[in-house]
Amino acid sequence: MTIPAYKNPALTVSERIEDLLGRMTLKEKAGQLNQWFNLGPEHYDMVRKGEIGSDLLAGSPTAGNSPQERIFARRYNEVQKIAVTESRLGIPLIFGRDVIHGYRTVAPIPLGMAAAWSPELVQAANTIAAREARADGVHWAFSPMLDIARDPRWGRVAEGFGEDPFLAGKLAAAAVRGFQGNDQDAIPERFPVDRVVACAKHFVGYGAAEGGRDYNTTEITRQTLHNVYLATFKAAIQSGCGTVMSAFHDIGGIPLSAHRYLLTEVLKEQWGFGGFVVSDWGAVWELTNHGIAADAGHAAELGCGAGVDMDMCSMVYLNNLPDLVQSGKFSEERLDDAVRRVLRIKFALGLFESPYVDADASHAVHLLPESLAVMRRLAADSMVLLKNNGVLPLRADHLTICLGGPLADRRKELFGCWTIDGRDEEVTTLKEAITGRLGAETRLHHYELVDDAVKLARASDVMILAIGESEGRSGEDNCTTTIDLPAGQEALVESARRMAIPIVAVVFGGRPLNLTRVMDWADAVLFAWHPGITGGLGVTDILFGDVNPSGRLPITFPRSTGQIPLYYNHRSTGRPLPRNSRRHSRYIDALDSPLFPFGFGLSYTTFTYGNLCATADPQIPEIVVTAQVTNTGDRAGTTVAQCYVRDVVASVARPVRELKGFERVFLEAGQSKTILFRLGPQEVSYLDDNGHEVLEPGRFQVWVGGDSNADLGADFEITPDGRWGVIDKGE
Ligand code: NOJ
């Protein structure tokens, strides 16, 4: 018996797709665009009829808020078998899951990962996550989240890579490669068998939710969309990301799940995205709530017409698209385009050849020692030392340590949001990690009760206070009106201060927190984010000096909630600083500056930057900037050298500075190294309202240093006839 062409792996993917498409009924086509969740026996009839194309492996839209909804590989094989052997065409289902930061070997939250400024580590962490997830039967990770966020009240700030499109763009590309294993910058013909397809979400501008309130409306200009919010998605697409998720919110009245300009004109036409777009959960149906669709049928027409290929969990495509096409109200061509896109990814994942998972295979890849080691390294490298008056690193011996604070001996609190596959019992708490690291002569007192801990402090040499947010205070649907520490924590630090022993505050959190007072009272402050399964160990690696801190803030830390939004790459205004002027853009009851700027972080050693030199070769459109970075302290360490640029005069006001290069630099004590950044058209141009690159002649400034306040700089220009030259070459 001859097999149908679409089942023949010797043919090209497009030949197989066309053959299959030609055999499909309208209902089967709509079925491929229909994702439902937690498929069980009650759905098997629909699967048999080819009415479901994808299973979302979760019991609710906010599964990350209800951790440990376990994966059941055997159950997926059962439903897959029905799709493959009992449906007319045997098209396999694609199983999607929220694999947000690690899988069972839970990584630090993405905002923490970003603080390591290491695309290599992000790629390594996502490779581990992909292998673990695929072994459990997951084909598709709803990650990375690429929403630039400038408002830390928004709970989902934890899930993204921070406020800067350049850093987040580099990490986006690394995250995609880690998940998908593609070495080409394109969606592969075949994904490696141990990887998953990535999903860049939430397209686009979701992080600009008004008031930091989840799902809220946004107003974003085209200028800001193209230069800030779209940039991370573009980086992911250029790295071959296979799928994109359209967001819940609207921009200026157009919900993103019906935004034809962004989904079709920009994403698919301008950028050439060849994968498929899935809506966020119920977002197509929610077009009726937004008030732009009269009913479910209208919503399906708007969503699919705008470019959303797959409907996540609202059934409106399945129930409406076939009739709409039949009656001539919706184009079959567009329906076919959406189906082709979905099938392309299914073929690329090899699902037609290998639809099932070995239900016992996960043991071989979950929680491997080498995976735990990567996550521990990432956790330690993500932590940002915000203050240290010399109390850190702790000496392992001759110490009596008092450990207190609400998060000192907690497990799932270290995971952070969206860790449905992490298991509490596999986390090392901070107390356990410290106990394991102590020298023979060290004693540890741990008390959860504030008063007891404070009393005990009298008999100790140092007090470590583990404070901050638990995992449930950030993530989806977990927004706050304030970035202040949870109730009682400032008082705890203040009363500990009265004991007159050194205080080390270890702060866990899913967002920048207001640490203004803690800065005054603590002798050292380490911001540890939500550091994942090895988080306790990562903290002790830093506290005891086994790892010299190198994390740098991927987002500005304001002094108070009232300063929000506060971000380093803002425009200048007509009344900018200097600070002594009365009429610049400011408040009268607070300082202008943030508590900590973007890019900031201390080390146990010190670094200086000098000898900046900018050079140009008139034949080449490029400025080369070199600088010398020196470790001026007495121990080896890593700094993150950062390069910022300003376009001084342009047709539109450009940001006061923008990150355009960074490099983690390891230096032995006393060692110097020359670092080099290349600034070409991509680094000095911006995008116009249509997303087209604009490279204008004029003056530019460049700075190199250890954070976004770097002041070691040079000036260069592009002349009207297009020559690149240096005006002031620096030091
Ligand atoms: C809703 C969330 O917004 C999205 O990030 C997630 O991937 C889906 N639910 C699926 O769980």
Boltz pocket constraint, residues with backbone or C-beta under 6 A from the ligand:
constraints:
  - pocket:
      binder: B
      contacts: [[A, 58], [A, 60], [A, 61], [A, 62], [A, 63], [A, 98], [A, 142], [A, 201], [A, 280], [A, 281], [A, 476]]
      max_distance: 6.0
